[in-house]
Structures are given as structure tokens and as C-alpha cells.
Amino acid sequence: MVKQSFDKAITKQRIVLFGGSFNPPHEGHLHIAQKAYEALGCDGVWMMVAPRNPYKDPSLYADLEHRKKMSELMTAHLPWLTVTDIEQDYLDQGQDFIETAETLKRLRTDYPNHEFVWMMGSDNVTSFHEWGGWEDISANHLVMVMNRTQSATEIDAVKNAKAIKASQLRLTTHDGDTAFTDDRGFYLVQTPVVELSSTQIRNNLAQKQPNITGLNADVAKLIADEGLYSYGQGGTPHKAAKPPSAKPKP
């Protein structure tokens, strides 16, 4: 009996981390999350809504609270997917973004019974070596690479990515007939491209076109009700409001 309790306690949940602005979230994001969940056979996917992307214009953002709510509405039917704004908890006073490596360090400490898999697009893995703390990420986490175009050029770019070569970790391509159990390395998953863009959706919303392809109906209603993205005003999206207070952890 004691052994059974001990075994249960040390069993780790395998969670794929899907980080992004989700500004707004759309069916393309759902497609990626679903593919990651199925390809890895994991326990769940955490959709991490980022406080802000430091490389994008902050005036283009709906506030964090609304982006989280939209993501929850879109994914309400998926019991294996959790929407979280946990990175907001990890910000120091005066910060509005945090490096991915630091987020992962904090998650490893706060969730010792979880094994976190970092997911990124194949376009990002080619510049992964420029990320702060990328060595720490690859040393402590499996990195799941989603190949969007499935072109030979894109696959070659992933294979020759500086971070993959420098880490000397194995790059494995997803095989639908084989369960993947490695806890380190790079895992390339073929994901058919979905031609959806948050940028284009925001532009359409500014022209009062809420019922566009790829936008969840409940999300469209929230956007219209709250007047997000200058809905119907023909202008640029509104400036993000002050970030809300920290939320409970998932």
C-alpha cells in the first residue's frame, strides 16, 4: 500500500506549454494545440497567455484579462487544455514581460510533479540560439517544433538550426505509429498550415467584420460587447489597459 502511494506521488504529468499573445485567439491556435496533444500523447496542454510580447507594438494588444477570457471561451470544450496567465505572477515590479527561460525555471520549481515540454514554431527554432537562456531550456525540457509548411526547405532549416547543432541533442521527427517518450531533445511534428492570422482578424474587426473565418462565435461576441480592437471604428486596436492583478495558478 505504501509503495502504491509513493508511485502515484512521483508520477509526473507531461504538459505541453503553448505560449503566445492570443490577440485574439483563433482556430489556427486550436489546431496547433490539438496536434501537439495528439502527437505527444501528453496529459494536457497549457495555453499560456503572455502579458506582452516585447518585440511587438504594445498598442496592438487587448488587455491580458480579455485575451485570457477569449482563450477560455474558445477552448471551453477541451478538458485537456488549460488557459493560464501564470507569467503575470512571475513578473517583477515594473515588468510587463519575462524571458521564456525564466518562466520555465519558475514552473520547474512550482510544479515539481510536472514535466513541461516547450512548444515553438519551426520559424522560431532557427533563431532559438538568440534567445536568452536557450541552453537552459534545451537542457531541462523537450522542445517540440511545429513544422507549418512541411516544405523540404523548412525541414532543412530546422535540421540546420544553430541551437540544435550546438546542443548536440537529437532531433526526432514525429511518427504517428510510435509513442514518443524522450524527455530531452527536439521533436519535429508536421502540422498542416492553417491560413489564419491574428493581425488580419484585428484588421477585419476594425472594419466591423466579426463573423470571419477562424474566429469563435463566443469570442466574436465578447469583442463586440467590449469594443475590443476598435471594433467597427475603422482604426487601429486600442491601447492595452494596465495589466490586471495576478491570478491563481492553474
C-alpha positions as CSV (number, residue, x, y, z in Angstrom):
1,M,0.0,0.0,0.0
2,V,2.8,2.4,0.9
3,K,4.6,1.6,-2.4
4,Q,1.4,2.3,-4.4
5,S,1.0,5.7,-2.8
6,F,4.7,6.5,-3.4
7,D,4.5,5.6,-7.1
8,K,1.4,7.7,-7.6
9,A,3.1,10.7,-5.9
10,I,6.2,10.6,-8.2
11,T,4.3,10.1,-11.5
12,K,4.8,13.3,-13.4
13,Q,2.2,14.9,-15.6
14,R,3.5,15.7,-19.1
15,I,2.3,19.1,-20.1
16,V,3.0,20.9,-23.4
17,L,3.4,24.7,-22.9
18,F,1.8,26.7,-25.7
19,G,2.8,30.4,-25.2
20,G,1.6,33.3,-27.2
21,S,-0.2,36.6,-27.2
22,F,-3.5,35.2,-28.5
23,N,-4.5,38.6,-29.6
24,P,-7.2,37.4,-30.4
25,P,-7.1,33.6,-30.2
26,H,-8.4,31.8,-33.3
27,E,-9.0,28.4,-34.8
28,G,-5.4,28.2,-36.0
29,H,-4.2,28.2,-32.4
30,L,-6.7,25.4,-31.6
31,H,-5.3,23.4,-34.5
32,I,-1.8,23.6,-33.2
33,A,-2.8,22.8,-29.6
34,Q,-4.8,19.7,-30.8
35,K,-1.9,18.5,-33.0
36,A,0.6,18.9,-30.1
37,Y,-1.7,17.0,-27.7
38,E,-2.2,14.1,-30.1
39,A,1.3,13.9,-31.4
40,L,2.9,13.7,-28.0
41,G,0.2,11.8,-26.2
42,C,0.6,14.1,-23.2
43,D,-1.5,14.7,-20.2
44,G,-2.5,18.2,-21.3
45,V,-1.7,21.5,-22.9
46,W,-1.3,24.8,-21.1
47,M,-2.2,27.8,-23.3
48,M,0.0,30.5,-21.6
49,V,-1.4,33.9,-22.5
50,A,1.6,36.2,-22.3
51,P,1.4,39.6,-20.6
52,R,3.1,41.1,-23.6
53,N,5.5,40.3,-26.4
54,P,8.5,42.7,-26.1
55,Y,9.0,42.5,-29.9
56,K,5.6,43.8,-30.8
57,D,3.9,47.2,-30.5
58,P,2.0,47.3,-27.1
59,S,-0.7,49.5,-28.6
60,L,-1.9,46.5,-30.7
61,Y,-2.8,44.5,-27.6
62,A,-6.1,43.9,-25.9
63,D,-5.5,43.7,-22.2
64,L,-4.4,40.5,-20.6
65,E,-7.7,39.8,-18.9
66,H,-9.6,40.0,-22.1
67,R,-7.1,37.9,-24.0
68,K,-7.3,35.2,-21.3
69,K,-11.2,35.3,-21.3
70,M,-11.3,35.0,-25.1
71,S,-8.9,32.0,-24.9
72,E,-11.1,30.4,-22.3
73,L,-14.3,30.8,-24.4
74,M,-12.6,29.3,-27.4
75,T,-11.3,26.2,-25.6
76,A,-14.1,25.6,-23.1
77,H,-15.0,22.3,-24.8
78,L,-11.5,20.8,-24.4
79,P,-11.0,19.2,-21.0
80,W,-7.2,18.6,-21.6
81,L,-6.5,22.3,-22.3
82,T,-5.9,24.8,-19.6
83,V,-5.7,28.5,-20.2
84,T,-3.4,30.4,-17.8
85,D,-1.8,33.8,-17.4
86,I,0.7,32.4,-14.9
87,E,3.5,34.5,-16.4
88,Q,1.8,37.6,-14.9
89,D,2.5,36.1,-11.4
90,Y,6.2,35.9,-12.3
91,L,6.7,39.5,-13.3
92,D,8.8,41.7,-11.0
93,Q,7.5,45.1,-10.1
94,G,7.5,47.3,-13.2
95,Q,8.0,44.5,-15.7
96,D,5.5,43.7,-18.4
97,F,7.2,40.7,-19.9
98,I,9.5,37.9,-18.8
99,E,12.0,35.7,-20.7
100,T,10.8,32.2,-21.5
101,A,13.8,30.6,-19.8
102,E,12.9,32.4,-16.5
103,T,9.3,31.3,-16.8
104,L,10.4,27.7,-17.2
105,K,12.7,27.9,-14.2
106,R,9.9,29.1,-12.1
107,L,7.5,26.4,-13.4
108,R,10.0,23.7,-12.6
109,T,10.2,25.0,-9.0
110,D,6.4,25.5,-8.5
111,Y,5.4,22.2,-10.2
112,P,7.9,19.5,-9.4
113,N,5.5,16.8,-10.4
114,H,5.1,18.1,-13.9
115,E,7.3,17.6,-16.9
116,F,7.0,20.6,-19.1
117,V,7.5,20.4,-22.9
118,W,8.2,23.7,-24.6
119,M,6.5,24.1,-28.0
120,M,7.6,26.5,-30.7
121,G,7.1,27.0,-34.4
122,S,9.7,25.9,-36.9
123,D,10.3,29.6,-37.8
124,N,11.4,30.3,-34.2
125,V,13.8,27.4,-33.8
126,T,16.1,28.8,-36.5
127,S,16.6,31.8,-34.2
128,F,16.4,29.9,-30.9
129,H,20.1,30.3,-30.3
130,E,19.5,34.1,-29.9
131,W,17.0,33.6,-27.0
132,G,18.3,34.4,-23.5
133,G,18.8,31.2,-21.6
134,W,18.1,28.9,-24.6
135,E,20.7,26.5,-23.3
136,D,18.9,26.1,-20.0
137,I,15.6,25.5,-21.9
138,S,17.1,22.7,-24.0
139,A,19.0,21.2,-21.1
140,N,15.8,20.8,-19.0
141,H,13.0,20.4,-21.4
142,L,11.9,18.6,-24.5
143,V,11.4,21.2,-27.3
144,M,8.5,20.4,-29.6
145,V,8.9,22.0,-33.0
146,M,5.8,22.5,-35.1
147,N,6.5,22.4,-38.8
148,R,3.9,24.5,-40.5
149,T,4.6,24.4,-44.3
150,Q,6.0,20.8,-44.4
151,S,8.3,22.0,-47.2
152,A,11.8,20.5,-47.6
153,T,13.3,24.0,-47.2
154,E,11.7,24.4,-43.8
155,I,12.7,20.9,-42.6
156,D,16.3,21.6,-43.7
157,A,16.3,24.9,-41.8
158,V,15.2,23.1,-38.7
159,K,17.8,20.4,-39.1
160,N,20.5,23.0,-39.5
161,A,19.3,25.3,-36.7
162,K,22.3,26.6,-34.7
163,A,20.7,25.7,-31.4
164,I,20.0,22.1,-32.3
165,K,23.6,21.6,-33.6
166,A,25.2,23.4,-30.6
167,S,23.1,21.5,-28.1
168,Q,24.1,18.1,-29.6
169,L,20.7,16.9,-28.7
170,R,18.8,14.5,-31.0
171,L,16.2,15.8,-33.5
172,T,13.4,13.3,-33.9
173,T,10.6,13.5,-36.5
174,H,7.1,12.6,-35.3
175,D,5.9,9.1,-36.3
176,G,2.2,8.6,-35.8
177,D,2.7,4.9,-35.1
178,T,5.3,5.3,-32.4
179,A,4.8,6.7,-28.9
180,F,7.5,9.4,-28.1
181,T,8.8,9.2,-24.6
182,D,12.1,11.2,-24.7
183,D,12.3,14.0,-22.1
184,R,15.0,15.9,-23.9
185,G,15.9,16.8,-27.4
186,F,13.9,18.4,-30.3
187,Y,10.7,16.8,-31.6
188,L,9.6,17.8,-35.1
189,V,5.9,17.5,-35.7
190,Q,4.4,18.0,-39.2
191,T,1.4,20.4,-38.8
192,P,-0.5,21.4,-41.9
193,V,-0.6,25.1,-42.2
194,V,-3.9,27.0,-41.3
195,E,-4.1,30.3,-43.1
196,L,-5.3,32.4,-40.2
197,S,-3.6,35.5,-38.7
198,S,-4.5,37.5,-35.5
199,T,-3.3,40.6,-37.4
200,Q,-5.7,40.1,-40.2
201,I,-8.5,39.3,-37.8
202,R,-7.8,42.5,-35.9
203,N,-7.9,44.5,-39.2
204,N,-11.2,42.9,-40.2
205,L,-12.7,43.6,-36.8
206,A,-11.8,47.3,-37.1
207,Q,-14.0,47.2,-40.3
208,K,-16.8,45.6,-38.2
209,Q,-16.5,42.1,-39.7
210,P,-16.9,39.9,-36.6
211,N,-18.1,36.7,-38.3
212,I,-14.8,36.0,-40.1
213,T,-13.3,32.6,-40.7
214,G,-11.5,31.2,-37.8
215,L,-13.0,33.4,-35.1
216,N,-15.0,31.6,-32.4
217,A,-18.6,32.9,-32.1
218,D,-18.4,33.5,-28.4
219,V,-15.0,35.3,-28.9
220,A,-16.6,37.5,-31.6
221,K,-19.4,38.4,-29.2
222,L,-17.1,39.3,-26.4
223,I,-15.1,41.5,-28.8
224,A,-18.2,43.3,-30.0
225,D,-19.6,43.7,-26.4
226,E,-16.4,45.1,-25.1
227,G,-15.5,47.1,-28.2
228,L,-12.1,45.5,-28.4
229,Y,-9.7,46.1,-31.4
230,S,-11.6,49.3,-32.3
231,Y,-14.5,47.1,-33.4
232,G,-16.3,49.0,-36.1
233,Q,-14.3,52.1,-35.8
234,G,-12.1,51.6,-38.8
235,G,-9.0,52.4,-36.7
236,T,-6.1,50.5,-35.1
237,P,-6.7,48.4,-32.0
238,H,-7.0,50.2,-28.7
239,K,-4.0,50.6,-26.4
240,A,-3.7,47.9,-23.8
241,A,-5.1,48.7,-20.4
242,K,-3.0,48.3,-17.2
243,P,-2.3,44.6,-16.6
244,P,-4.7,43.1,-14.1
245,S,-3.6,41.8,-10.7
246,A,-2.1,38.3,-10.5
247,K,-4.4,35.4,-11.0
248,P,-4.4,32.0,-9.1
249,K,-2.0,29.4,-10.6
250,P,-3.6,26.6,-12.7
